[in-house]
């Protein structure tokens, strides 16, 4: 796995960890906010209930059983020993507030409280509206010899400000914890992948160093073999051996060139020189270069271009990427007799497809086709670096290269190179 692939793996693992942590913290934060709201609700219920019970001893019948006497204080409280708390009033049977702050409970709410008290005939806490606000009300009926004379009503508005404040606090703490855990996940994943990254960097450095070191000796071997063949002639006893040496040196030169290209792409990490490029013309040029080679392998190389396509890219690298795909199709799919190189536009994307009618990629090897030095068969030749280079070039141009499913009724391998089209400047 290359350093670039390991970098993407680190991002994916960190993103997965962050999403999982976010979901867990969001669930815990939601539960905490709901629990806090429930606690506040219960405290409010206990408060209005306690207030109604505390006021119960200061409103009582005296003398005539039908007469109600209420002890009151100047500020609307009644009962000299009543502890401060929720507002409390006394509602008579006709729905009038006869004690307590008379403007604190509107007439509809007073009548509803009286109806609840008459129905429950005991202390009862319930939701209602007092003076236009959501509130919790507790009713405690007052009884005389002739039955219920009035009811004490304690109430307190349901303030959402406290719940909102708690929700913001809990949400802020959860967000901070999420950021900290995401950062910790990034560091932990990086530490876990550090050995693999070090190996990948050593591999990349080795590829570059080995390619540079081997290029000159292989070139010398090839030149000497060609010189010996010219001097000795094809009829010389050692001609066969010299020809084998020349061919082996040629293959080694191709492998070294691929290694150098791969090392350069790894080093540049997507930083390529870009300029407007007619992709349709480049595709036709590559097809012309490889048509004779395909014919020699027993396949006809066809092209299909739907429309003009302009991209921002490096002409040499994109030509190399397309050429690698064509070479791969000739090497493994020429037995099918036909190779198609096509270009089509799909919205703001250009798609180049290279399809053959060969045996295709076995399912067991599909996951490894873009691995470095992977070859389907040793007899097919090649360095095993063509497809990895093609994919790196695509990614360096913000594109993708994928092994696509074969078209219906058409066997073989099909590789699709997708590149973003050049944005057209808006006309004023």
LUMVEXDREN-353788 format. One record per residue (C-alpha): x, y, z; residue in three letters. Coordinates in steps of 0.02 Angstrom, whole numbers, plus 32768, in hexadecimal, padded with zeros to 4 digits. Layout:
XYZAla
...
% end
This chain:
800080008000Unk
804780A97FCEUnk
805B813E8041Unk
7FCD81977FE8Unk
7F5A81028002Unk
7F8C80FB80BAUnk
7F6481B380C9Unk
7EB681968082Unk
7EA0810180F6Unk
7ECC8170818BUnk
7E4981EF8158Unk
7DC58168813FUnk
7DE7811581E7Unk
7DE781BD8241Unk
7D4581EF81EBUnk
7CF2814A821CUnk
7D2D815F82D0Unk
7CF0821482D4Unk
7C4481E6828FUnk
7C308159830CUnk
7C6781CA839CUnk
7BF282548361Unk
7B5C81DE8360Unk
7B85819B840EUnk
7B9F824A8458Unk
7B01828B8402Unk
7A9B81FF8450Unk
7AE5821E84FCUnk
7ACB82DB84ECUnk
7A1582C284B8Unk
79F6824D854AUnk
7A4B82C885C1Unk
79E2835B8584Unk
794182F68594Unk
797282BC8642Unk
799A836F8676Unk
78F283AA8636Unk
789B831E8695Unk
78F9834B8736Unk
78C784018726Unk
781483CD8707Unk
7812835F87A1Unk
785F83E9880DUnk
77DA846287D0Unk
775083E687F8Unk
779583CD88A7Unk
779F848988C1Unk
76EC84B18890Unk
76AE841A88F3Unk
770D8452898EUnk
76CD8504897AUnk
761784CB896CUnk
7629845E8A07Unk
768184E88A6AUnk
75F585648A41Unk
756D84E98A6FUnk
757185158B29Unk
754F85CE8B0FUnk
74A985C38AB4Unk
741E85798B1CUnk
7362858A8B42Unk
733085E78BE1Unk
728586008C31Unk
720685EB8BA7Unk
723A854B8B4AUnk
721B85A18AA6Unk
728F86318ACEUnk
7347862B8A9DUnk
73CB868E8AFEUnk
747686A48AAEUnk
750E86EE8B07Unk
7571875B8A8EUnk
760F87C28A8CUnk
7623886B8A34Unk
7686882889A0Unk
760887A58972Unk
764B871889DFUnk
75D886D08A63Unk
760A86718AFDUnk
769486C38B65Unk
770186268B69Unk
76F585F98AAFUnk
77A085E28A62Unk
77C8864389C3Unk
77AD85DC8926Unk
773385CE8898Unk
76A5864E888AUnk
760A861288E5Unk
7555864D88E0Unk
74AB86168922Unk
742285FD88A1Unk
736D860288DBUnk
72E485938895Unk
72AD861E881FUnk
735C862087D0Unk
739586C38821Unk
744286D6886BUnk
741B870B891FUnk
74CA87028969Unk
757B8715892BUnk
75B987798895Unk
7514878A8838Unk
756087B7878FUnk
75D78723878CUnk
755586A28758Unk
74DD86CE86CBUnk
7426869F86D3Unk
742C860A865AUnk
74BE85BC86B8Unk
746785DC875FUnk
73CA85848722Unk
742E84F086E0Unk
748A84E28786Unk
73E484E587E3Unk
739C845E8772Unk
743583F08790Unk
74268408884DUnk
736C83DC8849Unk
7391834187E2Unk
742A83038841Unk
73F4833A88F0Unk
74AA832B8926Unk
755483778905Unk
7578836C884BUnk
760583AE87DCUnk
75E583C78723Unk
7617842D868AUnk
75B684C98660Unk
75C7857D8629Unk
75D2860B86A5Unk
75D486BF866AUnk
75FA868485B8Unk
7690861785E7Unk
76A6855C85F3Unk
76A7853086ACUnk
769A84A5872BUnk
760584BA87A1Unk
75E184648846Unk
7531846B8890Unk
750384488946Unk
744784538968Unk
740584AD8A04Unk
737184578A56Unk
72EE84968AD2Unk
725684478B22Unk
71F684588A80Unk
728184108A14Unk
7302846589A8Unk
7309852289C0Unk
739E854F8950Unk
7445850E8917Unk
74F885438931Unk
7559854F888DUnk
76168557888BUnk
7668856C87E2Unk
770F858D8792Unk
773485B486DAUnk
77958531867AUnk
7834858D864DUnk
7890854385B8Unk
792485B685D1Unk
79748542864FUnk
795C84AA85E0Unk
79A38508854AUnk
7A38854185B0Unk
7A57848F85EAUnk
7A44844F8538Unk
7AC284CE84F7Unk
7B3C84A28582Unk
7B2B83E78565Unk
7B3683FE84A8Unk
7BD1846984B9Unk
7C2683EA8529Unk
7BF5835D84B2Unk
7C3A83BE841DUnk
7CDE83E08478Unk
7CEC832984A7Unk
7CCA82F883F2Unk
7D52836B83B1Unk
7DCB83278431Unk
7DA182728409Unk
7DAD8293834DUnk
7E5982E18366Unk
7E8A824F83D5Unk
7E4B81D68350Unk
7EB4822D82CCUnk
7F4F821E8338Unk
7F2D816A836AUnk
7F0B813382B7Unk
7FA8818D827FUnk
800D81378307Unk
7FC3808D82D7Unk
7FEB80A9821FUnk
809780F5823FUnk
80F580518221Unk
80978033817EUnk
80B680E78147Unk
817080D3816CUnk
817580328106Unk
811880878076Unk
819281198078Unk
822680A28078Unk
81D780437FE8Unk
81BD80E47F85Unk
8270811A7FA8Unk
82AF806E7F77Unk
824E80727ED3Unk
8299811A7EA6Unk
834B80EC7EDBUnk
834780407E8BUnk
830380857DE8Unk
838A810A7DE0Unk
8412808E7E0AUnk
83D780097D8FUnk
83B1807A7CFCUnk
846480927CC4Unk
84A07FDC7CD6Unk
84087F9A7C7AUnk
842180197BEFUnk
84D77FE37BE0Unk
84A77F297BD9Unk
84267F4C7B52Unk
849F7FB57AECUnk
85287F317AF8Unk
84B17EA87AC3Unk
84787F0D7A2CUnk
852C7F3479FFUnk
855D7E7C7A0BUnk
84CC7E4B799CUnk
85007ECB7919Unk
85B47E90791EUnk
85967DD47925Unk
84FB7DCF78BCUnk
845C7D6A78D3Unk
84B67CCB789AUnk
85357CCF7926Unk
852E7C4079A5Unk
85087CB97A33Unk
84867D1C79D1Unk
83F47CCA7A2BUnk
843D7CEE7AD4Unk
84637DA17AA4Unk
83B27DBA7A64Unk
836C7D777B09Unk
83DE7DEE7B69Unk
83A47E807AFFUnk
82EC7E567B19Unk
83047E3E7BD4Unk
835F7EE57BDFUnk
82D37F387B7EUnk
82507EF27BF6Unk
82BB7F287C8AUnk
82C87FD77C40Unk
820A7FE07C36Unk
81FA7FA87CEBUnk
827B80287D24Unk
821F80B17CC4Unk
817E807E7D1DUnk
81D580807DC6Unk
8219812F7DA7Unk
816E816C7D6FUnk
811D81227E09Unk
81A081727E7AUnk
8184821B7E29Unk
80C7820E7E3EUnk
80DA81DB7EF4Unk
814E826E7F13Unk
80DC82ED7EBFUnk
804082B47F1EUnk
7FC682F87E9FUnk
802783977E76Unk
802A83927DB8Unk
803C841A7D37Unk
7F9584387CE5Unk
7F5E848B7C47Unk
7EC284827BD9Unk
7EC883DD7B7AUnk
7E5783927AF4Unk
7E3A82E67B3CUnk
7DE482A77A9EUnk
7E7D82D17A33Unk
7EF182817AB3Unk
7E8A81E27AAFUnk
7E9381DA79F1Unk
7F4F81F479F9Unk
7F6881667A75Unk
7EF980F57A0AUnk
7F62811B796FUnk
800280F279CFUnk
7FC280477A08Unk
7F5880107974Unk
7FE87FB27921Unk
801A7F5D79C5Unk
7F667F2679E1Unk
7F5B7EE27931Unk
7FFC7E7F794AUnk
7FAE7E3379E6Unk
7F147E007982Unk
7E9A7E8879B8Unk
7E497F1C7962Unk
7E567FBE79C4Unk
7DBB802879ACUnk
7D9580D779ECUnk
7CEF81297A14Unk
7CEA81E17A42Unk
7C40822C7A68Unk
7C7282E37A79Unk
7D00835C7A91Unk
7D44835C7B44Unk
7DBC83DA7B90Unk
7E1183B87C37Unk
7E98840C7C9FUnk
7F2A83947CA3Unk
7FDA835C7C7CUnk
7FDB831A7BCAUnk
806D82A37BE4Unk
802782557C82Unk
7F7682417C3EUnk
7FBA81F57B9EUnk
8020817D7C08Unk
7F87814E7C6EUnk
7F1C81297BD4Unk
7FAB80CE7B80Unk
7FC2805E7C18Unk
7F0B802D7C0FUnk
7F1980077B56Unk
7FB97FA27B71Unk
7F637F407BFBUnk
7ED07F197B86Unk
7F477EE07AFCUnk
7FAB7E747B74Unk
7F177E1C7BC6Unk
7E807E367B54Unk
7EBE7E327AA1Unk
7E867D7D7A93Unk
7DD57DBF7A8AUnk
7DFD7E0F79E3Unk
7DBE7EBD7A0EUnk
7DEF7F4E7A80Unk
7D847FE97A8EUnk
7DC380917AC9Unk
7D3281097AE7Unk
7D1481B87B2BUnk
7C6E81FE7B65Unk
7C3482957BC9Unk
7BCB82817C65Unk
7B9A832A7CAAUnk
7C3A837F7CE1Unk
7C9F82DF7CD2Unk
7CFA82897C44Unk
7CFE81CB7C45Unk
7D7F81687BE4Unk
7D5D80AD7BDAUnk
7DD580287B9CUnk
7D7A7F837B80Unk
7DB37EDF7B35Unk
7D5F7E397B11Unk
7DDF7DCC7B66Unk
7DC57D5B7BFDUnk
7DB27DED7C73Unk
7DF67DFE7D23Unk
7DD57D687D93Unk
7D6B7D967E2CUnk
7DF77D5F7EA1Unk
7E6E7DDE7E52Unk
7DFA7E737E3CUnk
7E267EBF7EE5Unk
7EE07EB77EBDUnk
7EE87EF77E0AUnk
7F267FA37E43Unk
7FA77F5E7EBCUnk
805C7F807E8FUnk
80B87EF47E36Unk
80197E8D7E28Unk
800D7E277D88Unk
7F817DB27D59Unk
7FFC7D377D0DUnk
80B97D3B7D05Unk
80B47D047C4FUnk
805A7DA37C1CUnk
80F37E0C7C44Unk
80EE7EBF7C7BUnk
812D7F0E7D1BUnk
808A7F0B7D7CUnk
80947FC87D8EUnk
802B80017CF9Unk
7F8280057D50Unk
7FC480517DF4Unk
801680DC7D8DUnk
7F7680F87D2BUnk
7F1281087DCCUnk
7F91817F7E1CUnk
7F8881ED7D81Unk
7ECA81EF7D8CUnk
7ECD821E7E44Unk
7F4F82A47E24Unk
7ED082F37DADUnk
7E4082E67E2BUnk
7DFA82517DCEUnk
7DE281977DE8Unk
7E1080F47D92Unk
7DA3805D7DB5Unk
7D8C7FAD7D76Unk
7CD97FB67D39Unk
7C617F247D20Unk
7C5F7EE67C6BUnk
7BD37F217BFDUnk
7B3F7EAD7BEAUnk
7B5F7E277B69Unk
7C157E5C7B56Unk
7C977DFB7BBAUnk
7D447E3C7BE3Unk
7D967EC07C50Unk
7D5B7F747C51Unk
7DBB80017CA4Unk
7D6B80AF7CB4Unk
7DD4814C7CCCUnk
7D6C81E07D0AUnk
7DAD82937D05Unk
7D5A833A7D2CUnk
7D3B83A67C93Unk
7D8684547C8AUnk
7D0F84D57CD0Unk
7CCD854A7C48Unk
7CE386027C79Unk
7C3D865B7C90Unk
7C1586DB7C0AUnk
7BE987897C42Unk
% end
